[in-house]
Amino acid sequence: MKIVMIAGSNRQGATSTLLLRYIGRLLQGHQISATCIELNELELPLYSPDNEELSPNVQYVLDIVKGADGLIFATPEYHGSISGVLKNALDYMNVSHISGKPVLSVSSAGGPVGVSSLTHLQSIMRNLHGVNSPEWISIGAGSQGFDAEGVPLDAGLRERVDAAVEKFLVLTRSLSVGVMSLR
């Protein structure tokens, strides 16, 4: 099983990115291949439908997303929505990249929780025919601490993340079996 994770922050040490890295370690603990694309390190040109030629970075993202069995997107919440850098990356994608794939949405907010960004992200995934996981992960002020190994300090957060990842994996396995039985 191949999981692709996209960290949609332009900020070094972003909480949403730290959380995604923690999720990556959980997946590795399940012997699952997890690739993390950090958009603050992989620059993508601004999307324009007039651009006929894709940059190598954009092509890399599209190829790796298309080859994934499941997707996890993480974003900081900015003004009640997802980050611009993540939205730009998503604008390059179409139904052929996302359709039928399970998607786990993750956010980090400066306030209590980032529900608005999660709602927007799930709406985008529905429009791309992705299958939203029944759980999502949102962390807010007070739950954003991580230890030196990148593990969340908040035990309740760790439990919520572990449970959401488990449900995402159940969904991913179920959809993979369904796709294989259709072949």
Backbone as JSON Lines, residues from 0, in Angstrom:
{"i":0,"aa":"M","n":[0.85,-1.18,0.0],"ca":[0.0,0.0,0.0],"c":[0.89,1.24,0.0]}
{"i":1,"aa":"K","n":[0.55,2.18,-0.87],"ca":[1.32,3.43,-0.96],"c":[0.44,4.61,-0.55]}
{"i":2,"aa":"I","n":[0.91,5.33,0.45],"ca":[0.21,6.52,0.92],"c":[1.07,7.74,0.59]}
{"i":3,"aa":"V","n":[0.44,8.75,0.01],"ca":[1.12,10.0,-0.26],"c":[0.53,11.07,0.65]}
{"i":4,"aa":"M","n":[1.42,11.78,1.31],"ca":[1.02,12.85,2.23],"c":[1.55,14.16,1.68]}
{"i":5,"aa":"I","n":[0.7,15.18,1.69],"ca":[1.13,16.5,1.21],"c":[0.95,17.51,2.33]}
{"i":6,"aa":"A","n":[2.09,18.1,2.73],"ca":[2.1,19.13,3.77],"c":[1.93,20.48,3.1]}
{"i":7,"aa":"G","n":[0.79,21.11,3.35],"ca":[0.43,22.33,2.64],"c":[0.74,23.61,3.37]}
{"i":8,"aa":"S","n":[1.92,23.69,3.97],"ca":[2.32,24.93,4.62],"c":[3.59,25.45,3.99]}
{"i":9,"aa":"N","n":[3.73,26.75,3.98],"ca":[4.95,27.39,3.48],"c":[5.88,27.74,4.63]}
{"i":10,"aa":"R","n":[5.53,27.36,5.82],"ca":[6.26,27.75,7.02],"c":[7.16,26.62,7.52]}
{"i":11,"aa":"Q","n":[8.41,26.95,7.81],"ca":[9.33,25.98,8.41],"c":[8.79,25.61,9.81]}
{"i":12,"aa":"G","n":[8.77,24.34,10.11],"ca":[8.34,23.89,11.43],"c":[6.86,24.07,11.68]}
{"i":13,"aa":"A","n":[6.05,24.12,10.63],"ca":[4.61,24.29,10.78],"c":[4.02,23.11,11.56]}
{"i":14,"aa":"T","n":[3.07,23.41,12.41],"ca":[2.43,22.38,13.22],"c":[1.75,21.34,12.33]}
{"i":15,"aa":"S","n":[1.11,21.78,11.26],"ca":[0.44,20.82,10.36],"c":[1.46,19.87,9.73]}
{"i":16,"aa":"T","n":[2.64,20.36,9.42],"ca":[3.69,19.52,8.85],"c":[4.24,18.56,9.91]}
{"i":17,"aa":"L","n":[4.45,19.05,11.13],"ca":[4.91,18.17,12.21],"c":[3.92,17.05,12.45]}
{"i":18,"aa":"L","n":[2.64,17.37,12.41],"ca":[1.61,16.37,12.6],"c":[1.63,15.34,11.47]}
{"i":19,"aa":"L","n":[1.84,15.8,10.26],"ca":[1.91,14.89,9.12],"c":[3.12,13.97,9.23]}
{"i":20,"aa":"R","n":[4.24,14.49,9.68],"ca":[5.43,13.65,9.88],"c":[5.16,12.57,10.93]}
{"i":21,"aa":"Y","n":[4.44,12.94,11.99],"ca":[4.06,11.96,13.04],"c":[3.18,10.88,12.41]}
{"i":22,"aa":"I","n":[2.21,11.27,11.6],"ca":[1.35,10.3,10.93],"c":[2.18,9.39,10.04]}
{"i":23,"aa":"G","n":[3.17,9.94,9.37],"ca":[4.07,9.13,8.54],"c":[4.77,8.05,9.35]}
{"i":24,"aa":"R","n":[5.2,8.4,10.56],"ca":[5.85,7.4,11.42],"c":[4.85,6.33,11.86]}
{"i":25,"aa":"L","n":[3.6,6.72,12.1],"ca":[2.57,5.73,12.44],"c":[2.37,4.76,11.28]}
{"i":26,"aa":"L","n":[2.33,5.29,10.06],"ca":[2.16,4.44,8.88],"c":[3.34,3.48,8.72]}
{"i":27,"aa":"Q","n":[4.55,3.99,8.92],"ca":[5.73,3.14,8.82],"c":[5.68,2.03,9.86]}
{"i":28,"aa":"G","n":[5.1,2.32,11.03],"ca":[4.93,1.31,12.06],"c":[4.0,0.19,11.62]}
{"i":29,"aa":"H","n":[3.15,0.47,10.65],"ca":[2.26,-0.53,10.07],"c":[2.87,-1.15,8.81]}
{"i":30,"aa":"Q","n":[4.15,-0.88,8.55],"ca":[4.86,-1.34,7.35],"c":[4.18,-0.84,6.08]}
{"i":31,"aa":"I","n":[3.75,0.42,6.11],"ca":[3.11,1.04,4.96],"c":[4.05,2.09,4.38]}
{"i":32,"aa":"S","n":[4.21,2.05,3.07],"ca":[5.05,3.02,2.39],"c":[4.36,4.39,2.41]}
{"i":33,"aa":"A","n":[5.03,5.38,2.98],"ca":[4.46,6.73,3.08],"c":[5.48,7.73,2.54]}
{"i":34,"aa":"T","n":[5.05,8.49,1.55],"ca":[5.87,9.54,0.98],"c":[5.28,10.87,1.38]}
{"i":35,"aa":"C","n":[6.12,11.76,1.89],"ca":[5.65,13.08,2.32],"c":[6.24,14.15,1.4]}
{"i":36,"aa":"I","n":[5.35,14.92,0.81],"ca":[5.75,16.07,-0.01],"c":[5.5,17.31,0.82]}
{"i":37,"aa":"E","n":[6.55,18.06,1.1],"ca":[6.42,19.29,1.87],"c":[6.5,20.46,0.88]}
{"i":38,"aa":"L","n":[5.37,21.13,0.71],"ca":[5.29,22.18,-0.3],"c":[6.15,23.39,0.0]}
{"i":39,"aa":"N","n":[6.63,23.53,1.23],"ca":[7.57,24.63,1.5],"c":[8.96,24.31,0.94]}
{"i":40,"aa":"E","n":[9.21,23.06,0.61],"ca":[10.49,22.67,0.04],"c":[10.42,22.38,-1.46]}
{"i":41,"aa":"L","n":[9.23,22.13,-1.96],"ca":[9.04,21.79,-3.37],"c":[8.19,22.87,-4.01]}
{"i":42,"aa":"E","n":[8.86,23.83,-4.59],"ca":[8.14,24.98,-5.15],"c":[7.37,24.6,-6.4]}
{"i":43,"aa":"L","n":[6.11,25.04,-6.43],"ca":[5.27,24.85,-7.59],"c":[4.9,26.22,-8.14]}
{"i":44,"aa":"P","n":[5.0,26.4,-9.44],"ca":[4.57,27.7,-10.0],"c":[3.08,27.88,-9.78]}
{"i":45,"aa":"L","n":[2.64,29.12,-9.8],"ca":[1.21,29.39,-9.66],"c":[0.47,28.73,-10.82]}
{"i":46,"aa":"Y","n":[-0.61,28.08,-10.46],"ca":[-1.4,27.38,-11.47],"c":[-2.03,28.36,-12.46]}
{"i":47,"aa":"S","n":[-1.98,28.01,-13.72],"ca":[-2.7,28.74,-14.76],"c":[-3.14,27.72,-15.8]}
{"i":48,"aa":"P","n":[-4.41,27.72,-16.16],"ca":[-4.84,26.78,-17.2],"c":[-4.2,27.07,-18.55]}
{"i":49,"aa":"D","n":[-3.59,28.23,-18.7],"ca":[-2.92,28.57,-19.95],"c":[-1.56,27.9,-20.09]}
{"i":50,"aa":"N","n":[-0.98,27.44,-18.98],"ca":[0.34,26.78,-19.03],"c":[0.16,25.38,-19.62]}
{"i":51,"aa":"E","n":[0.69,25.18,-20.79],"ca":[0.57,23.87,-21.43],"c":[1.66,22.91,-20.98]}
{"i":52,"aa":"E","n":[2.8,23.45,-20.58],"ca":[3.92,22.62,-20.16],"c":[4.04,22.68,-18.64]}
{"i":53,"aa":"L","n":[4.06,21.5,-18.01],"ca":[4.16,21.44,-16.55],"c":[5.62,21.45,-16.12]}
{"i":54,"aa":"S","n":[5.89,22.12,-15.0],"ca":[7.25,22.11,-14.44],"c":[7.55,20.69,-13.93]}
{"i":55,"aa":"P","n":[8.83,20.33,-13.82],"ca":[9.18,19.01,-13.3],"c":[8.6,18.76,-11.89]}
{"i":56,"aa":"N","n":[8.57,19.8,-11.04],"ca":[8.02,19.63,-9.7],"c":[6.54,19.3,-9.74]}
{"i":57,"aa":"V","n":[5.8,19.99,-10.6],"ca":[4.37,19.72,-10.74],"c":[4.16,18.31,-11.27]}
{"i":58,"aa":"Q","n":[4.91,17.93,-12.28],"ca":[4.77,16.59,-12.85],"c":[5.07,15.52,-11.81]}
{"i":59,"aa":"Y","n":[6.09,15.76,-10.98],"ca":[6.42,14.82,-9.9],"c":[5.24,14.64,-8.95]}
{"i":60,"aa":"V","n":[4.64,15.76,-8.52],"ca":[3.51,15.69,-7.6],"c":[2.35,14.94,-8.24]}
{"i":61,"aa":"L","n":[2.03,15.27,-9.47],"ca":[0.91,14.61,-10.14],"c":[1.15,13.11,-10.31]}
{"i":62,"aa":"D","n":[2.36,12.73,-10.67],"ca":[2.68,11.31,-10.85],"c":[2.59,10.55,-9.54]}
{"i":63,"aa":"I","n":[3.11,11.12,-8.48],"ca":[3.12,10.41,-7.2],"c":[1.71,10.32,-6.61]}
{"i":64,"aa":"V","n":[0.91,11.36,-6.81],"ca":[-0.48,11.32,-6.33],"c":[-1.27,10.29,-7.13]}
{"i":65,"aa":"K","n":[-1.08,10.26,-8.43],"ca":[-1.8,9.31,-9.27],"c":[-1.46,7.86,-8.91]}
{"i":66,"aa":"G","n":[-0.24,7.6,-8.49],"ca":[0.19,6.25,-8.13],"c":[-0.12,5.84,-6.7]}
{"i":67,"aa":"A","n":[-0.72,6.73,-5.93],"ca":[-0.99,6.44,-4.51],"c":[-2.25,5.6,-4.34]}
{"i":68,"aa":"D","n":[-2.26,4.81,-3.28],"ca":[-3.47,4.08,-2.89],"c":[-4.34,4.93,-1.97]}
{"i":69,"aa":"G","n":[-3.72,5.85,-1.26],"ca":[-4.44,6.74,-0.36],"c":[-3.69,8.04,-0.21]}
{"i":70,"aa":"L","n":[-4.43,9.09,0.17],"ca":[-3.85,10.43,0.26],"c":[-4.16,11.07,1.6]}
{"i":71,"aa":"I","n":[-3.18,11.8,2.13],"ca":[-3.38,12.58,3.35],"c":[-2.9,14.0,3.05]}
{"i":72,"aa":"F","n":[-3.79,14.95,3.24],"ca":[-3.47,16.36,3.03],"c":[-3.51,17.08,4.36]}
{"i":73,"aa":"A","n":[-2.47,17.87,4.64],"ca":[-2.42,18.66,5.87],"c":[-2.29,20.13,5.51]}
{"i":74,"aa":"T","n":[-3.02,20.96,6.24],"ca":[-2.99,22.4,5.98],"c":[-3.09,23.19,7.27]}
{"i":75,"aa":"P","n":[-2.44,24.33,7.32],"ca":[-2.77,25.27,8.38],"c":[-4.1,25.92,8.0]}
{"i":76,"aa":"E","n":[-4.82,26.43,8.98],"ca":[-6.05,27.14,8.65],"c":[-5.74,28.62,8.57]}
{"i":77,"aa":"Y","n":[-5.96,29.18,7.39],"ca":[-5.75,30.6,7.15],"c":[-7.09,31.24,6.79]}
{"i":78,"aa":"H","n":[-7.53,32.17,7.57],"ca":[-8.78,32.92,7.3],"c":[-9.94,31.97,7.03]}
{"i":79,"aa":"G","n":[-10.02,30.89,7.79],"ca":[-11.13,29.96,7.67],"c":[-11.06,29.04,6.48]}
{"i":80,"aa":"S","n":[-9.88,28.87,5.89],"ca":[-9.77,28.0,4.72],"c":[-8.39,27.33,4.7]}
{"i":81,"aa":"I","n":[-8.12,26.63,3.6],"ca":[-6.83,25.96,3.45],"c":[-5.79,26.98,3.0]}
{"i":82,"aa":"S","n":[-4.54,26.6,3.1],"ca":[-3.45,27.5,2.7],"c":[-3.44,27.7,1.18]}
{"i":83,"aa":"G","n":[-2.92,28.83,0.76],"ca":[-2.8,29.12,-0.66],"c":[-1.88,28.14,-1.37]}
{"i":84,"aa":"V","n":[-0.8,27.74,-0.71],"ca":[0.16,26.84,-1.33],"c":[-0.47,25.47,-1.58]}
{"i":85,"aa":"L","n":[-1.31,25.0,-0.66],"ca":[-2.0,23.73,-0.88],"c":[-3.05,23.87,-1.97]}
{"i":86,"aa":"K","n":[-3.81,24.95,-1.95],"ca":[-4.83,25.17,-2.97],"c":[-4.18,25.22,-4.36]}
{"i":87,"aa":"N","n":[-3.03,25.86,-4.45],"ca":[-2.31,25.91,-5.73],"c":[-1.96,24.51,-6.2]}
{"i":88,"aa":"A","n":[-1.45,23.68,-5.31],"ca":[-1.09,22.3,-5.69],"c":[-2.34,21.53,-6.13]}
{"i":89,"aa":"L","n":[-3.43,21.71,-5.4],"ca":[-4.67,21.0,-5.74],"c":[-5.24,21.46,-7.08]}
{"i":90,"aa":"D","n":[-5.02,22.72,-7.42],"ca":[-5.53,23.23,-8.69],"c":[-4.92,22.51,-9.89]}
{"i":91,"aa":"Y","n":[-3.72,21.95,-9.73],"ca":[-3.09,21.19,-10.81],"c":[-3.74,19.81,-10.97]}
{"i":92,"aa":"M","n":[-4.4,19.33,-9.93],"ca":[-4.96,17.98,-9.96],"c":[-6.35,17.97,-10.58]}
{"i":93,"aa":"N","n":[-6.69,16.79,-11.11],"ca":[-8.03,16.61,-11.64],"c":[-8.54,15.24,-11.21]}
{"i":94,"aa":"V","n":[-9.72,14.89,-11.7],"ca":[-10.36,13.65,-11.29],"c":[-9.46,12.44,-11.54]}
{"i":95,"aa":"S","n":[-8.67,12.45,-12.6],"ca":[-7.81,11.29,-12.91],"c":[-6.76,11.04,-11.83]}
{"i":96,"aa":"H","n":[-6.44,12.04,-11.03],"ca":[-5.43,11.88,-9.98],"c":[-6.05,11.41,-8.66]}
{"i":97,"aa":"I","n":[-7.28,11.8,-8.37],"ca":[-7.88,11.62,-7.04],"c":[-9.02,10.61,-7.02]}
{"i":98,"aa":"S","n":[-9.74,10.45,-8.09],"ca":[-10.98,9.67,-8.13],"c":[-10.86,8.3,-7.47]}
{"i":99,"aa":"G","n":[-11.78,8.03,-6.54],"ca":[-11.85,6.73,-5.88],"c":[-10.84,6.5,-4.79]}
{"i":100,"aa":"K","n":[-9.96,7.46,-4.55],"ca":[-8.92,7.27,-3.53],"c":[-9.4,7.78,-2.18]}
{"i":101,"aa":"P","n":[-9.07,7.05,-1.12],"ca":[-9.4,7.54,0.21],"c":[-8.51,8.74,0.57]}
{"i":102,"aa":"V","n":[-9.11,9.7,1.26],"ca":[-8.4,10.92,1.63],"c":[-8.64,11.22,3.1]}
{"i":103,"aa":"L","n":[-7.56,11.44,3.82],"ca":[-7.62,11.89,5.21],"c":[-7.21,13.36,5.23]}
{"i":104,"aa":"S","n":[-8.06,14.19,5.83],"ca":[-7.79,15.63,5.92],"c":[-7.3,15.98,7.31]}
{"i":105,"aa":"V","n":[-6.26,16.83,7.36],"ca":[-5.61,17.22,8.6],"c":[-5.42,18.73,8.61]}
{"i":106,"aa":"S","n":[-5.69,19.36,9.76],"ca":[-5.46,20.8,9.84],"c":[-4.91,21.21,11.2]}
{"i":107,"aa":"S","n":[-4.32,22.37,11.19],"ca":[-3.82,23.0,12.41],"c":[-4.27,24.45,12.39]}
{"i":108,"aa":"A","n":[-4.79,24.9,13.52],"ca":[-5.31,26.27,13.59],"c":[-4.76,26.99,14.8]}
{"i":109,"aa":"G","n":[-4.68,28.3,14.69],"ca":[-4.24,29.11,15.82],"c":[-5.31,29.21,16.9]}
{"i":110,"aa":"G","n":[-6.56,29.0,16.53],"ca":[-7.68,29.01,17.47],"c":[-7.94,27.61,17.99]}
{"i":111,"aa":"P","n":[-9.16,27.36,18.47],"ca":[-9.48,26.06,19.07],"c":[-9.34,24.88,18.12]}
{"i":112,"aa":"V","n":[-9.92,24.96,16.9],"ca":[-9.81,23.88,15.92],"c":[-9.9,24.48,14.52]}
{"i":113,"aa":"G","n":[-9.48,23.69,13.53],"ca":[-9.5,24.15,12.15],"c":[-10.59,23.49,11.32]}
{"i":114,"aa":"V","n":[-11.82,23.55,11.78],"ca":[-12.91,22.86,11.11],"c":[-13.22,23.47,9.74]}
{"i":115,"aa":"S","n":[-13.14,24.77,9.61],"ca":[-13.45,25.4,8.31],"c":[-12.5,24.92,7.23]}
{"i":116,"aa":"S","n":[-11.22,24.84,7.53],"ca":[-10.26,24.37,6.53],"c":[-10.52,22.91,6.15]}
{"i":117,"aa":"L","n":[-10.91,22.11,7.13],"ca":[-11.21,20.71,6.85],"c":[-12.44,20.58,5.96]}
{"i":118,"aa":"T","n":[-13.44,21.38,6.23],"ca":[-14.65,21.37,5.41],"c":[-14.33,21.76,3.98]}
{"i":119,"aa":"H","n":[-13.51,22.8,3.81],"ca":[-13.12,23.22,2.46],"c":[-12.31,22.13,1.76]}
{"i":120,"aa":"L","n":[-11.37,21.53,2.49],"ca":[-10.54,20.49,1.89],"c":[-11.39,19.29,1.48]}
{"i":121,"aa":"Q","n":[-12.32,18.9,2.33],"ca":[-13.17,17.76,1.98],"c":[-14.08,18.08,0.8]}
{"i":122,"aa":"S","n":[-14.51,19.32,0.7],"ca":[-15.33,19.72,-0.45],"c":[-14.52,19.63,-1.75]}
{"i":123,"aa":"I","n":[-13.28,20.07,-1.7],"ca":[-12.41,19.96,-2.88],"c":[-12.23,18.49,-3.25]}
{"i":124,"aa":"M","n":[-12.01,17.63,-2.24],"ca":[-11.83,16.21,-2.52],"c":[-13.08,15.59,-3.13]}
{"i":125,"aa":"R","n":[-14.26,15.98,-2.65],"ca":[-15.51,15.48,-3.25],"c":[-15.6,15.89,-4.72]}
{"i":126,"aa":"N","n":[-15.21,17.11,-5.02],"ca":[-15.26,17.59,-6.4],"c":[-14.26,16.86,-7.3]}
{"i":127,"aa":"L","n":[-13.21,16.34,-6.71],"ca":[-12.23,15.55,-7.45],"c":[-12.53,14.05,-7.36]}
{"i":128,"aa":"H","n":[-13.69,13.71,-6.81],"ca":[-14.19,12.35,-6.67],"c":[-13.37,11.49,-5.72]}
{"i":129,"aa":"G","n":[-12.69,12.12,-4.77],"ca":[-12.0,11.38,-3.73],"c":[-13.01,10.87,-2.71]}
{"i":130,"aa":"V","n":[-12.59,9.91,-1.9],"ca":[-13.45,9.33,-0.87],"c":[-12.93,9.83,0.48]}
{"i":131,"aa":"N","n":[-13.66,10.76,1.07],"ca":[-13.23,11.32,2.35],"c":[-13.34,10.3,3.46]}
{"i":132,"aa":"S","n":[-12.28,10.22,4.25],"ca":[-12.28,9.36,5.42],"c":[-13.35,9.86,6.39]}
{"i":133,"aa":"P","n":[-14.0,8.97,7.13],"ca":[-15.03,9.4,8.06],"c":[-14.49,10.23,9.22]}
{"i":134,"aa":"E","n":[-13.21,10.18,9.43],"ca":[-12.57,10.97,10.48],"c":[-11.69,12.02,9.83]}
{"i":135,"aa":"W","n":[-11.44,13.07,10.58],"ca":[-10.46,14.07,10.18],"c":[-9.7,14.45,11.43]}
{"i":136,"aa":"I","n":[-8.61,15.15,11.25],"ca":[-7.79,15.53,12.4],"c":[-7.62,17.04,12.38]}
{"i":137,"aa":"S","n":[-7.95,17.66,13.48],"ca":[-7.74,19.1,13.61],"c":[-7.13,19.37,14.98]}
{"i":138,"aa":"I","n":[-6.07,20.12,14.98],"ca":[-5.49,20.52,16.25],"c":[-5.48,22.03,16.32]}
{"i":139,"aa":"G","n":[-5.67,22.51,17.51],"ca":[-5.72,23.95,17.72],"c":[-4.77,24.37,18.82]}
{"i":140,"aa":"A","n":[-4.9,25.62,19.18],"ca":[-4.05,26.2,20.23],"c":[-4.14,25.33,21.49]}
{"i":141,"aa":"G","n":[-3.01,25.08,22.09],"ca":[-2.95,24.27,23.3],"c":[-2.6,22.82,23.03]}
{"i":142,"aa":"S","n":[-2.76,22.35,21.81],"ca":[-2.45,20.96,21.47],"c":[-1.32,20.88,20.45]}
{"i":143,"aa":"Q","n":[-0.59,21.97,20.27],"ca":[0.36,22.02,19.17],"c":[1.8,21.69,19.55]}
{"i":144,"aa":"G","n":[2.03,21.25,20.77],"ca":[3.39,20.93,21.18],"c":[3.84,19.55,20.75]}
{"i":145,"aa":"F","n":[5.11,19.44,20.36],"ca":[5.71,18.17,19.97],"c":[7.03,18.02,20.7]}
{"i":146,"aa":"D","n":[7.39,16.78,21.05],"ca":[8.67,16.56,21.72],"c":[9.79,16.53,20.67]}
{"i":147,"aa":"A","n":[11.02,16.28,21.13],"ca":[12.19,16.33,20.25],"c":[12.12,15.27,19.14]}
{"i":148,"aa":"E","n":[11.38,14.18,19.37],"ca":[11.23,13.13,18.35],"c":[10.03,13.37,17.44]}
{"i":149,"aa":"G","n":[9.32,14.48,17.65],"ca":[8.18,14.79,16.8],"c":[6.88,14.14,17.22]}
{"i":150,"aa":"V","n":[6.8,13.69,18.46],"ca":[5.58,13.07,18.99],"c":[4.77,14.15,19.7]}
{"i":151,"aa":"P","n":[3.45,14.21,19.42],"ca":[2.62,15.2,20.11],"c":[2.68,15.02,21.63]}
{"i":152,"aa":"L","n":[2.8,16.14,22.32],"ca":[2.87,16.09,23.78],"c":[1.52,15.75,24.4]}
{"i":153,"aa":"D","n":[0.45,16.13,23.76],"ca":[-0.9,15.93,24.26],"c":[-1.34,14.48,24.03]}
{"i":154,"aa":"A","n":[-1.55,13.71,25.12],"ca":[-1.93,12.3,25.0],"c":[-3.27,12.14,24.3]}
{"i":155,"aa":"G","n":[-4.22,13.04,24.56],"ca":[-5.51,12.97,23.9],"c":[-5.38,13.14,22.39]}
{"i":156,"aa":"L","n":[-4.5,14.04,21.97],"ca":[-4.26,14.24,20.55],"c":[-3.68,12.99,19.92]}
{"i":157,"aa":"R","n":[-2.71,12.39,20.6],"ca":[-2.11,11.16,20.07],"c":[-3.18,10.09,19.87]}
{"i":158,"aa":"E","n":[-4.08,9.95,20.83],"ca":[-5.16,8.96,20.72],"c":[-6.08,9.27,19.55]}
{"i":159,"aa":"R","n":[-6.44,10.56,19.37],"ca":[-7.32,10.95,18.26],"c":[-6.64,10.69,16.91]}
{"i":160,"aa":"V","n":[-5.36,11.03,16.83],"ca":[-4.61,10.82,15.58],"c":[-4.52,9.33,15.28]}
{"i":161,"aa":"D","n":[-4.16,8.54,16.27],"ca":[-4.05,7.09,16.08],"c":[-5.37,6.5,15.59]}
{"i":162,"aa":"A","n":[-6.49,6.92,16.2],"ca":[-7.81,6.4,15.82],"c":[-8.18,6.83,14.41]}
{"i":163,"aa":"A","n":[-7.91,8.08,14.06],"ca":[-8.24,8.57,12.71],"c":[-7.4,7.86,11.66]}
{"i":164,"aa":"V","n":[-6.13,7.63,11.95],"ca":[-5.26,6.92,11.0],"c":[-5.74,5.47,10.83]}
{"i":165,"aa":"E","n":[-6.13,4.83,11.92],"ca":[-6.65,3.45,11.84],"c":[-7.88,3.39,10.93]}
{"i":166,"aa":"K","n":[-8.82,4.32,11.1],"ca":[-10.03,4.33,10.27],"c":[-9.68,4.61,8.81]}
{"i":167,"aa":"F","n":[-8.73,5.5,8.59],"ca":[-8.27,5.78,7.23],"c":[-7.68,4.52,6.59]}
{"i":168,"aa":"L","n":[-6.89,3.76,7.36],"ca":[-6.28,2.54,6.82],"c":[-7.34,1.48,6.51]}
{"i":169,"aa":"V","n":[-8.37,1.38,7.36],"ca":[-9.47,0.45,7.09],"c":[-10.15,0.83,5.78]}
{"i":170,"aa":"L","n":[-10.42,2.11,5.61],"ca":[-11.05,2.6,4.38],"c":[-10.15,2.32,3.17]}
{"i":171,"aa":"T","n":[-8.87,2.6,3.3],"ca":[-7.92,2.39,2.2],"c":[-7.87,0.92,1.8]}
{"i":172,"aa":"R","n":[-7.79,0.05,2.8],"ca":[-7.76,-1.39,2.49],"c":[-9.06,-1.84,1.85]}
{"i":173,"aa":"S","n":[-10.17,-1.34,2.34],"ca":[-11.48,-1.72,1.79],"c":[-11.61,-1.29,0.34]}
{"i":174,"aa":"L","n":[-11.21,-0.07,0.05],"ca":[-11.29,0.42,-1.33],"c":[-10.32,-0.31,-2.24]}
{"i":175,"aa":"S","n":[-9.14,-0.68,-1.72],"ca":[-8.17,-1.42,-2.52],"c":[-8.7,-2.8,-2.88]}
{"i":176,"aa":"V","n":[-9.36,-3.46,-1.93],"ca":[-9.94,-4.78,-2.2],"c":[-11.07,-4.64,-3.21]}
{"i":177,"aa":"G","n":[-11.89,-3.59,-3.08],"ca":[-12.98,-3.35,-4.03],"c":[-12.48,-3.11,-5.42]}
{"i":178,"aa":"V","n":[-11.4,-2.36,-5.56],"ca":[-10.82,-2.09,-6.88],"c":[-10.25,-3.36,-7.47]}
{"i":179,"aa":"M","n":[-9.59,-4.17,-6.65],"ca":[-8.99,-5.41,-7.16],"c":[-10.08,-6.38,-7.61]}
{"i":180,"aa":"S","n":[-11.21,-6.4,-6.9],"ca":[-12.27,-7.34,-7.28],"c":[-12.98,-6.91,-8.56]}
{"i":181,"aa":"L","n":[-12.86,-5.62,-8.93],"ca":[-13.45,-5.14,-10.17],"c":[-12.61,-5.5,-11.39]}
{"i":182,"aa":"R","n":[-11.36,-5.83,-11.17],"ca":[-10.44,-6.12,-12.31],"c":[-10.66,-7.47,-12.87]}
